Amino acid sequence: MAPGPTRITWGKYMNCGQTCIAPDYILCEASLQNQIVQKIKETVKGLDMGIGPSFSVIRLKIDPDENMKGELPRLREFYGENVKESPDYERIINGRHFKRILSLLEGQKIAFGGETDEATRYIAPTVLTDVDPKTRVMQEEIFGPVLPIVPVKNVDEAINFINEREKPLALYVFSHNHKLIKRMIDETSSGGVTGNDVIMHFMLNSFPFGGVAQMLKRLDSIVSSSSAHRIDPGIHCATAAVYSVIVPYGVSSAL
């Protein structure tokens, strides 16, 4: 499963989820949910020593107490056991958006995180499972550290799910099957696509950046009428992360 959840964690929770191309939700087979949640939890707390993001601005910490007897020091990735006290974890920009994000959690199944502190506008890295696509958290851009997981049965259902909604600003496809990644690119439309990573397409200044059709109009609206501190929550610039595993015989069992 590595390095997918590690990279999704990095892309989602940087700047406390307040980036327009952060993964807005994950599509995967229901049986994968618990594995993904566990890997995200381990990554957030610095317990996952697997392959990290291909590009990262996250501070790596060395524990001097363990750099003894010629042993390699332990690298502490991401935020550590006490996320709230981490100097690398940000806060929600203002009280209005803090309350808006909290309202998105109502009635949801919180598998990880969920802790909040209104006084400091702190919302812990949070993962939701078995999310109903009709609920409010799936109807607007989250723009915060809340990651819904929506179960799908197969690749076809995932493609239909994406195509039935406004075209996402970014699509991230995780799979060892290059044909599946190509199919996702060919049969969906989005502002940008990255395979087996997140954010990377934005890092290449030789690539264009933007949305598709109606999404471009909405982005223009953001630029012309809002500042970064006043994003309209009604503007849905969602991004999707599609997660896949390969089973024997080269058949993809899930996204």
Residue frames relative to the residue before (quaternion, step in Angstrom):
aa qw qx qy qz dx dy dz
M 1.0000 0.0000 0.0000 0.0000 0.00 0.00 0.00
A 0.6102 0.5252 -0.3627 0.4694 3.61 1.09 -0.60
P 0.6446 -0.1414 -0.7386 -0.1377 1.58 -2.20 1.18
G 0.2625 0.8333 -0.4681 0.1324 3.60 1.26 0.17
P 0.7313 0.4227 -0.2744 0.4596 3.64 0.55 -1.05
T 0.6022 0.5551 -0.3630 0.4443 3.60 1.09 -0.65
R 0.6978 0.4631 -0.2732 0.4733 3.57 0.89 -0.91
I 0.6140 0.5272 -0.3436 0.4764 3.57 1.07 -0.70
T 0.6287 0.5410 -0.3276 0.4524 3.59 0.99 -0.84
W 0.6566 0.5108 -0.3049 0.4637 3.56 0.90 -0.92
G 0.7133 0.4693 -0.2622 0.4498 3.57 0.81 -1.02
K 0.6792 0.5064 -0.2927 0.4434 3.56 1.04 -0.75
Y 0.8204 0.3344 -0.1477 0.4396 3.56 0.68 -1.07
M 0.4157 0.6611 -0.5136 0.3555 3.62 1.16 0.11
N 0.8320 0.0745 -0.1167 0.5373 3.55 -1.00 0.91
C 0.5870 -0.6188 0.3487 0.3885 3.56 1.11 0.80
G 0.7027 -0.4878 0.2592 0.4485 3.57 1.04 0.80
Q 0.5694 0.6275 -0.3652 0.3856 3.58 1.28 0.01
T 0.4851 0.5719 -0.5108 0.4203 3.53 0.57 1.29
C 0.5387 -0.6783 0.3950 0.3060 3.56 -0.96 0.85
I 0.7431 0.3578 -0.2364 0.5138 3.62 1.15 -0.37
A 0.3132 0.7077 -0.5506 0.3129 3.58 1.12 0.62
P 0.5617 -0.5798 0.4453 0.3874 3.63 -1.03 0.62
D 0.2916 -0.7880 0.5218 0.1471 3.57 -0.64 1.11
Y 0.7835 -0.0823 0.0591 0.6131 3.58 1.13 -0.62
I 0.3308 -0.7121 0.5829 0.2091 3.55 -1.34 0.36
L 0.1704 -0.7297 0.6515 0.1184 3.53 -1.11 0.80
C 0.2311 0.7610 -0.5823 0.1689 3.58 -0.81 0.96
E 0.6280 -0.5027 0.4189 0.4213 3.54 -1.29 0.19
A 0.6127 -0.5990 0.3686 0.3606 3.59 -0.98 0.84
S 0.6526 0.5429 -0.3177 0.4224 3.58 1.01 -0.79
L 0.6577 0.5186 -0.3086 0.4509 3.60 1.23 -0.36
Q 0.4653 0.7290 -0.4307 0.2580 3.58 1.18 -0.41
N 0.7014 0.4805 -0.2867 0.4416 3.57 0.73 -1.03
Q 0.6327 0.5266 -0.3319 0.4606 3.58 1.05 -0.75
I 0.6641 0.5001 -0.3040 0.4653 3.56 0.94 -0.88
V 0.6382 0.5232 -0.3262 0.4609 3.58 0.94 -0.87
Q 0.6662 0.5080 -0.3090 0.4501 3.59 0.89 -0.90
K 0.6697 0.4929 -0.3051 0.4642 3.59 0.93 -0.85
I 0.6337 0.5096 -0.3339 0.4768 3.59 1.02 -0.73
K 0.6327 0.5316 -0.3242 0.4604 3.58 0.98 -0.84
E 0.6713 0.4931 -0.2952 0.4679 3.58 0.89 -0.93
T 0.6563 0.5136 -0.3120 0.4562 3.57 1.00 -0.80
V 0.6451 0.5311 -0.3189 0.4473 3.58 0.89 -0.94
K 0.7514 0.3979 -0.2064 0.4842 3.56 0.92 -0.95
G 0.5392 -0.6646 0.3848 0.3457 3.57 1.26 0.07
L 0.4859 0.6818 -0.4236 0.3458 3.57 1.20 0.43
D 0.6373 0.5233 -0.3244 0.4634 3.57 1.22 -0.39
M 0.0839 -0.8193 0.5669 0.0200 3.57 -0.46 1.17
G 0.3494 0.7372 -0.4998 0.2908 3.53 1.17 0.62
I 0.7444 -0.3649 0.2836 0.4819 3.55 -1.27 -0.31
G 0.2831 -0.7830 0.5363 0.1385 3.54 -0.74 1.06
P 0.7670 -0.3264 0.2509 0.4922 3.56 -1.26 -0.30
S 0.5288 -0.6240 0.4634 0.3410 3.56 -1.12 0.59
F 0.7611 0.0960 -0.1000 0.6337 3.56 1.25 -0.34
S 0.0922 0.8255 -0.5483 0.0974 3.57 -0.71 0.94
V 0.2292 -0.7464 0.6083 0.1425 3.51 -1.12 0.78
I 0.4274 0.7142 -0.4510 0.3224 3.55 1.31 0.15
R 0.4632 -0.6948 0.4819 0.2653 3.53 -0.90 0.96
L 0.2344 -0.7444 0.6101 0.1371 3.57 -0.99 0.87
K 0.1736 -0.8101 0.5563 0.0639 3.55 -0.75 1.06
I 0.2362 -0.7568 0.5930 0.1409 3.57 -1.05 0.75
D 0.3071 -0.7398 0.5737 0.1712 3.54 -0.83 1.02
P 0.3309 -0.7886 0.4767 0.2034 3.65 -0.28 1.20
D 0.5990 0.5882 -0.3630 0.4043 3.59 1.13 -0.57
E 0.7263 0.4131 -0.2382 0.4950 3.56 1.17 -0.51
N 0.5685 0.5738 -0.3890 0.4430 3.59 1.29 -0.01
M 0.3908 0.7202 -0.4589 0.3436 3.53 0.66 1.18
K 0.8397 0.2182 -0.1558 0.4723 3.53 -1.33 0.42
G 0.6794 -0.5241 0.2906 0.4235 3.54 1.01 0.80
E 0.4682 0.6739 -0.4566 0.3438 3.59 1.23 0.14
L 0.5487 -0.5912 0.4664 0.3631 3.55 -1.17 0.54
P 0.4950 -0.6505 0.4750 0.3258 3.60 -0.98 0.75
R 0.4533 -0.6605 0.5207 0.2951 3.57 -1.15 0.56
L 0.2703 -0.7611 0.5696 0.1522 3.56 -0.77 1.00
R 0.2282 -0.7714 0.5836 0.1109 3.54 -0.84 1.03
E 0.1257 -0.8091 0.5716 0.0534 3.57 -0.29 1.23
F 0.8360 0.2345 -0.1778 0.4631 3.51 -1.31 0.48
Y 0.8425 -0.3597 0.1993 0.3481 3.58 -1.10 -0.64
G 0.4792 -0.6885 0.4374 0.3240 3.63 1.16 -0.23
E 0.7459 -0.4193 0.2871 0.4306 3.55 -1.35 0.09
N 0.7624 0.2757 -0.1574 0.5639 3.59 0.99 -0.82
V 0.2181 -0.8275 0.5043 0.1156 3.55 0.18 1.31
K 0.6259 0.5784 -0.3370 0.4001 3.57 0.97 -0.84
E 0.7262 0.4243 -0.2331 0.4882 3.57 1.08 -0.70
S 0.4795 0.6843 -0.4369 0.3332 3.59 1.24 -0.08
P 0.4113 -0.7089 0.5117 0.2578 3.61 -0.89 0.86
D 0.6551 0.5283 -0.2983 0.4503 3.58 1.28 -0.25
Y 0.6651 0.4853 -0.3086 0.4763 3.59 1.26 -0.13
E 0.3293 -0.7996 0.4796 0.1489 3.55 -0.61 1.20
R 0.4333 -0.6649 0.5441 0.2722 3.55 -1.38 -0.16
I 0.6074 -0.5399 0.4311 0.3920 3.56 -1.28 0.39
I 0.6105 -0.6445 0.3295 0.3214 3.55 -0.92 1.01
N 0.8123 -0.0877 0.0631 0.5731 3.63 0.98 -0.71
G 0.7096 -0.4899 0.3140 0.3974 3.55 -1.32 0.28
R 0.6169 0.5579 -0.3566 0.4254 3.59 1.02 -0.70
H 0.7045 0.4375 -0.2738 0.4872 3.56 0.87 -0.88
F 0.5615 0.5801 -0.3884 0.4443 3.59 1.13 -0.55
K 0.6973 0.4597 -0.2693 0.4795 3.59 0.86 -0.97
R 0.6183 0.5453 -0.3481 0.4462 3.58 1.04 -0.72
I 0.6783 0.4836 -0.2962 0.4672 3.59 0.88 -0.93
L 0.6209 0.5381 -0.3445 0.4541 3.59 1.00 -0.77
S 0.6507 0.5299 -0.3232 0.4374 3.58 0.96 -0.81
L 0.6094 0.5651 -0.3508 0.4315 3.60 1.17 -0.51
L 0.6356 0.5481 -0.3215 0.4384 3.58 1.23 -0.44
E 0.4939 0.6900 -0.4217 0.3195 3.59 1.21 -0.37
G 0.8427 0.1500 -0.1453 0.4961 3.54 -0.84 1.06
Q 0.5761 0.6036 -0.3716 0.4071 3.59 1.26 0.06
K 0.4536 -0.6538 0.5385 0.2771 3.54 -1.28 0.49
I 0.1618 -0.8064 0.5654 0.0614 3.56 -0.34 1.28
A 0.1937 -0.8124 0.5446 0.0773 3.56 -0.49 1.21
F 0.7900 0.0142 0.0134 0.6128 3.56 1.19 -0.52
G 0.7957 0.2770 -0.2130 0.4947 3.57 -1.03 0.77
G 0.3680 0.7543 -0.5123 0.1820 3.53 -1.07 -0.80
E 0.5294 0.6338 -0.4185 0.3781 3.60 1.22 -0.23
T 0.0357 -0.8094 0.5860 -0.0160 3.58 -1.01 0.83
D 0.0655 -0.7569 0.6478 0.0554 3.54 -1.32 0.38
E 0.3133 -0.7939 0.4911 0.1744 3.56 -0.21 1.28
A 0.6092 0.5900 -0.3595 0.3892 3.60 1.00 -0.75
T 0.7823 0.2676 -0.1441 0.5437 3.58 1.06 -0.76
R 0.4089 -0.7294 0.4396 0.3278 3.59 1.38 0.07
Y 0.3391 0.7457 -0.4917 0.2953 3.55 1.07 0.84
I 0.0392 0.7399 -0.6712 0.0234 3.54 -1.01 0.92
A 0.4112 -0.7345 0.4871 0.2328 3.56 -0.63 1.13
P 0.6059 -0.4997 0.4462 0.4290 3.59 -1.22 0.35
T 0.0428 -0.8380 0.5394 -0.0697 3.54 -0.57 1.21
V 0.1099 -0.7704 0.6258 0.0520 3.55 -1.09 0.83
L 0.1706 -0.7676 0.6129 0.0780 3.57 -0.97 0.94
T 0.1523 -0.7986 0.5759 0.0857 3.59 -0.99 0.76
D 0.8185 0.2123 -0.1922 0.4980 3.55 -1.33 0.45
V 0.2104 0.8197 -0.5038 0.1733 3.55 1.00 0.86
D 0.3758 -0.7060 0.5624 0.2100 3.54 -0.96 0.97
P 0.4602 -0.7144 0.4506 0.2737 3.62 -0.66 1.06
K 0.6428 0.5434 -0.3239 0.4320 3.59 1.20 -0.43
T 0.5578 0.6193 -0.3986 0.3826 3.59 1.21 -0.26
R 0.6962 -0.5305 0.3008 0.3787 3.54 -1.22 0.56
V 0.6119 0.5787 -0.3589 0.4023 3.59 1.02 -0.72
M 0.7095 0.4137 -0.2461 0.5146 3.57 1.24 -0.44
Q 0.6370 0.5562 -0.3192 0.4278 3.57 1.28 0.04
E 0.7789 0.1940 -0.1370 0.5805 3.58 1.24 -0.11
E 0.6023 -0.5347 0.4230 0.4152 3.55 -1.21 0.34
I 0.4289 -0.7288 0.4756 0.2421 3.57 -0.78 1.05
F 0.0001 -0.8427 0.5362 0.0476 3.58 0.90 -0.95
G 0.6746 0.3896 -0.3011 0.5500 3.53 0.89 1.05
P 0.6727 -0.5628 0.3308 0.3482 3.59 -1.29 0.21
V 0.4591 0.6500 -0.4597 0.3941 3.57 0.95 0.92
L 0.0687 -0.8231 0.5634 -0.0194 3.58 -0.64 1.16
P 0.1838 -0.7930 0.5725 0.0979 3.62 -0.37 1.20
I 0.1847 -0.7333 0.6399 0.1364 3.55 -1.19 0.66
V 0.1283 -0.7921 0.5960 0.0288 3.56 -0.72 1.14
P 0.3208 -0.7652 0.5197 0.2035 3.62 -0.52 1.08
V 0.0264 -0.7583 0.6509 0.0234 3.54 -1.13 0.77
K 0.5479 -0.6539 0.4238 0.3042 3.57 -1.18 0.56
N 0.8123 -0.0745 0.1127 0.5674 3.57 0.98 -0.81
V 0.7481 -0.3898 0.2921 0.4508 3.53 -1.36 -0.07
D 0.6368 0.5452 -0.3347 0.4304 3.58 0.92 -0.88
E 0.6693 0.4984 -0.3015 0.4612 3.57 0.92 -0.89
A 0.6330 0.5278 -0.3311 0.4594 3.58 1.02 -0.75
I 0.6550 0.5065 -0.3099 0.4673 3.58 0.92 -0.89
N 0.6569 0.5010 -0.3088 0.4714 3.58 0.94 -0.86
F 0.6150 0.5602 -0.3382 0.4399 3.57 1.02 -0.85
I 0.6904 0.4723 -0.2771 0.4728 3.57 0.87 -0.96
N 0.7158 0.4780 -0.2646 0.4349 3.58 0.86 -0.95
E 0.6236 0.5489 -0.3422 0.4390 3.60 1.18 -0.43
R 0.7075 0.4219 -0.2448 0.5113 3.58 1.27 -0.26
E 0.6903 -0.4099 0.3494 0.4830 3.54 -1.28 -0.03
K 0.5823 -0.6052 0.4101 0.3556 3.55 -1.02 0.78
P 0.4230 -0.7295 0.4712 0.2586 3.62 -0.69 1.02
L 0.5597 -0.5982 0.4593 0.3435 3.53 -1.20 0.57
A 0.7882 -0.0093 0.0099 0.6153 3.58 1.14 -0.64
L 0.1440 -0.7629 0.6252 0.0795 3.54 -1.23 0.61
Y 0.0943 -0.7892 0.6064 0.0237 3.56 -0.84 1.03
V 0.0885 -0.8107 0.5787 -0.0004 3.57 -0.62 1.17
F 0.1059 -0.8005 0.5893 0.0263 3.57 -0.75 1.09
S 0.3375 0.7171 -0.5451 0.2732 3.55 -0.55 1.20
H 0.4273 -0.6619 0.5460 0.2850 3.56 -1.23 0.51
N 0.6177 0.5492 -0.3184 0.4643 3.54 1.32 -0.28
H 0.2925 -0.7965 0.5033 0.1636 3.59 -0.23 1.25
K 0.5992 0.5536 -0.3646 0.4490 3.59 1.12 -0.55
L 0.6355 0.5182 -0.3304 0.4674 3.57 1.05 -0.73
I 0.6349 0.5179 -0.3330 0.4665 3.59 0.96 -0.82
K 0.6556 0.5043 -0.3117 0.4676 3.59 0.93 -0.89
R 0.6365 0.5249 -0.3363 0.4542 3.58 1.00 -0.77
M 0.6381 0.5223 -0.3287 0.4604 3.58 0.96 -0.83
I 0.6500 0.5057 -0.3130 0.4730 3.58 1.02 -0.79
D 0.6986 0.4968 -0.2714 0.4375 3.57 0.89 -1.00
E 0.7927 0.3586 -0.1562 0.4675 3.58 0.95 -0.87
T 0.6966 0.3400 -0.2928 0.5598 3.59 1.24 0.32
S 0.2432 -0.7470 0.5953 0.1688 3.55 -1.31 0.18
S 0.1357 0.7846 -0.5894 0.1361 3.56 -0.84 1.01
G 0.6691 -0.5076 0.3576 0.4084 3.55 -1.27 0.25
G 0.7868 -0.1018 0.0904 0.6021 3.57 1.10 -0.71
V 0.1820 -0.7765 0.5951 0.0992 3.57 -1.21 0.48
T 0.0186 -0.7587 0.6502 0.0362 3.55 -1.13 0.71
G 0.2696 -0.7676 0.5624 0.1475 3.57 -0.93 0.90
N 0.8641 0.0182 -0.0558 0.4999 3.56 -0.90 1.02
D 0.7302 0.2531 -0.2433 0.5861 3.55 1.06 0.76
V 0.2930 -0.7296 0.5813 0.2096 3.57 -1.32 0.02
I 0.8247 0.2982 -0.2056 0.4343 3.56 -1.33 0.42
M 0.5450 0.6943 -0.3907 0.2612 3.61 1.07 -0.73
H 0.6239 0.5510 -0.3623 0.4193 3.61 0.98 -0.71
F 0.6303 0.5443 -0.3244 0.4485 3.57 1.15 -0.62
M 0.6395 0.5626 -0.3179 0.4165 3.57 1.16 -0.61
L 0.6577 0.5055 -0.3085 0.4657 3.59 1.20 -0.39
N 0.2780 -0.8054 0.4976 0.1629 3.58 -0.29 1.21
S 0.5768 0.5673 -0.3874 0.4420 3.58 1.26 -0.06
F 0.6320 0.5091 -0.3318 0.4809 3.60 1.29 -0.22
P 0.4629 -0.6374 0.5213 0.3283 3.60 -1.10 0.59
F 0.1576 -0.7810 0.5955 0.1029 3.58 -1.18 0.45
G 0.4325 0.6776 -0.5166 0.2949 3.54 -0.89 0.95
G 0.5690 -0.5905 0.4531 0.3497 3.52 -1.34 -0.11
V 0.4882 -0.6367 0.5100 0.3101 3.54 -1.33 -0.32
A 0.8703 -0.0273 0.0040 0.4918 3.56 -0.99 0.97
Q 0.8471 0.0706 -0.0256 0.5261 3.59 -0.61 -1.15
M 0.5958 0.5727 -0.3654 0.4285 3.58 1.09 -0.65
L 0.6249 0.5374 -0.3449 0.4491 3.60 1.00 -0.73
K 0.6391 0.5209 -0.3274 0.4616 3.58 1.01 -0.79
R 0.6577 0.5033 -0.3109 0.4663 3.56 1.00 -0.82
L 0.6418 0.5120 -0.3245 0.4698 3.59 1.00 -0.79
D 0.6234 0.5256 -0.3360 0.4713 3.58 1.03 -0.77
S 0.6275 0.5425 -0.3276 0.4524 3.55 1.07 -0.75
I 0.6294 0.5301 -0.3288 0.4634 3.56 1.04 -0.81
V 0.6882 0.4941 -0.2866 0.4472 3.56 0.84 -1.01
S 0.7392 0.4502 -0.2409 0.4392 3.58 0.89 -0.92
S 0.8155 0.2860 -0.1262 0.4871 3.59 1.01 -0.73
S 0.7738 0.3021 -0.1623 0.5326 3.60 1.19 -0.23
S 0.3237 -0.6810 0.6091 0.2459 3.50 -1.29 0.41
A 0.6985 -0.4446 0.3303 0.4531 3.58 -1.26 0.08
H 0.6642 0.5001 -0.3020 0.4664 3.57 1.20 -0.44
R 0.7666 0.3511 -0.1615 0.5128 3.59 1.24 -0.30
I 0.1406 0.8036 -0.5625 0.1344 3.58 0.94 0.82
D 0.4044 -0.7070 0.5291 0.2381 3.56 -0.90 0.95
P 0.3745 -0.7561 0.4803 0.2393 3.64 -0.50 1.08
G 0.5785 0.5854 -0.3823 0.4202 3.59 1.23 -0.21
I 0.6054 0.5363 -0.3570 0.4673 3.58 1.26 -0.27
H 0.1762 -0.8344 0.5198 0.0492 3.55 -0.43 1.24
C 0.0580 0.8004 -0.5894 0.0927 3.59 0.01 1.30
A 0.0377 0.8625 -0.5034 0.0348 3.56 0.76 1.03
T 0.1349 -0.7309 0.6554 0.1342 3.52 -1.34 0.39
A 0.2562 -0.7876 0.5480 0.1176 3.56 -1.06 0.74
A 0.1509 -0.7408 0.6451 0.1108 3.54 -1.14 0.72
V 0.1207 -0.8015 0.5850 0.0285 3.56 -0.62 1.15
Y 0.1308 -0.8322 0.5383 0.0227 3.56 -0.59 1.15
S 0.0401 -0.8217 0.5672 -0.0382 3.57 -0.82 1.05
V 0.1073 -0.7425 0.6519 0.1106 3.53 -1.25 0.52
I 0.3342 -0.7356 0.5567 0.1930 3.54 -1.15 0.63
V 0.1887 -0.7790 0.5924 0.0815 3.55 -0.90 0.98
P 0.7383 -0.4039 0.2685 0.4686 3.63 -1.20 0.17
Y 0.7787 0.3048 -0.2899 0.4655 3.51 -1.28 0.62
G 0.5494 -0.6666 0.3778 0.3332 3.58 1.22 0.34
V 0.4982 0.6447 -0.4343 0.3842 3.56 1.22 0.39
S 0.3555 -0.7238 0.5454 0.2288 3.58 -0.91 0.88
S 0.2524 -0.8021 0.5263 0.1260 3.55 -0.64 1.13
A 0.8182 0.0828 0.0031 0.5690 3.56 1.12 -0.47
L 0.3650 -0.6797 0.5776 0.2669 3.48 -1.39 0.17
